Every structure is written in structure tokens, then in C-alpha cells.
Amino acid sequence: MPQKMVITPPGRFSFPRMSELWDGREVAYRFGARDVTLRYRQTLLGVVWVILQPLLTAAIFTLVFNRVAHFQTGWHGPYMIFAFVGLMGWNLFNGIITRAQQSLVANRDLVSKVFFPRMLVPLAVVYSNLVDLAVSTVFLFLLMAIYGVAPGLALVLAPVWVLMLTLLASGIGVVSAGLTVRYRDVNYFVPFMLQFLLFASPVGYPPLAQYKLLYDVNPLTWLLTEFRWSFLNMPAPPGWQIALSLVVPVVVFVVGSVVFEQMERGFADVI
């Protein structure tokens, strides 16, 4: 006897059906693998762009913030490596949100005609961004070896910060993806806010004392600080910051998932 699948609409404040997301993990993987392939298929340098883009940006940050503005990191290593690690975290965060935001509209035919958990589409972009991060991490270790810089014991915590940054970005990304289906204005708003956040967070420069309050309420700042703690053996952040870094991204992801579930019901009609 054939197995029947009963599809029920989400309740008013329902949580995502994790079993459905898990069962559809192959779909997410295929979306992610396709994204990696398409991005580099017709490029001359291919995956080298994953390294070249943050490396050139780190060089610009070094020139502007270190050579011209004379910002000091309080770290013994080269400023470029300091900036490169910040860009690794930023590119993961920015890449997930940017690609997730466009994902549903870019796959409108599939979303409107085939049933599967729609959240898999914006979540699938995590795969390609983690591939980029892995390539950048290998290059970072090469740079550190060249300059004689060694990580500390906190390196073992790096996967934790990667996970937390992924959850934070994914929670924001799924909401922005759902909003983009209904309001195309989001195409303009999200890039603007990300550009603002790039300079409002210590990505390419060290935290400035006069903006401490701004940094203290910015989860991205916490995670960038922890990235540098793990990879560069910089001073450990305060305990409250570590604790919030483990809680806030989870809350953002859960809330974002619930909001997405409410928006999902009308996707097929408006996409």
C-alpha cells in the first residue's frame, strides 16, 4: 500500500518541522553544490576569487586604517592578517544573508510548483559559504606560517564561533528571503544595511573605545572578537560576551524560522 503524505498548514506560531528539514537535507545539499559550481564555472581564476577578494580588501583596510589612520590592534602580528580574519567572519555573515535573500525569487518556478520545505532554499546557501570559509582558512594558516604567527589553544573553539555566526546570519537570511518574496524593496534595503554594518562593526579595524557601547550591543562584534581570539590568540573576550554569543544567535535563528513559517503560506501566490 503506497505511503500517504499529509500536508498541514503551519499554525499561527508554529515552529519549523525539523524532521521535514532533515529529510530534505539532500535537496539543500544539491542547491548548495549547484551554487558553488555555477559561481566559478565560467571564471578565469575560479575559486582563487575566494582568497583574492578578502586579501585585496584586507590590503585596502591596512592602507587606510593602519598606514593612514594609524589604528593599532594591540596584536603583535601583521595588520593585514588581523583584517583578513575579520573579513573571513564578515564574508560568511554577509554571504549567507545576501544569497539567502535572493534565493526564493531566483528559484521561483521550483518554489511555486514543487512541494518541499521552502526554508531549505535560503538555508542551502550556507553550504557554499562554508566552502568559501574553508578555502580562506587554509590560506590564513599559510599566511600565518609565512609570518611566523601561531594560534593559541582557543583555536579549538573556532568551529563554535563559525556555527554561531552561521545561525545568526541564517536567522536574518530566512526572514529577508521571505520578505523579498512580498516586497521587492528589500533588494535595496538589505545591501544598504549590510554596507552600513560593515563599517559599524570592527571588521577591518580594532574596536574603538569611544564606540564601546555600540560594540557591546552588536552580536557581530562579539563573534568577530571571538574569531580573532581563536585564530590569532588575541585576548579572550569577557565572559558575558561569550555567553551571549552562544545564546543570541540561537534565539535569532529560532525567531527567524518561526517568522519564515508564517510568511511561507502565501509564497506560491505572490512569488
Secondary structure, DSSP 8 states (H G I E B T S, - for coil): -----------TT----HHHHHHTHHHHHHHHHHHHHHHHTT-SSTTHHHHHHHHHHHHHHIIIIIIIS----S-SS-HHHHHHHHHHHHHHHHHHHHHHHHHHHHTHHHHHHS-S-TTHHHHHHHHHHHHHHHHHHHHHHHHHHHHT----GGGGGHHHHHHHHHHHHHHHHHHHHHHHHH-TTHHHHHHHHHHHHHHHTTSSS---GGGHHHHHT-HHHHHHHHHHHHHH------HHHHHHHHHHHHHHHHHHHHHHHHHHTTHHHH-
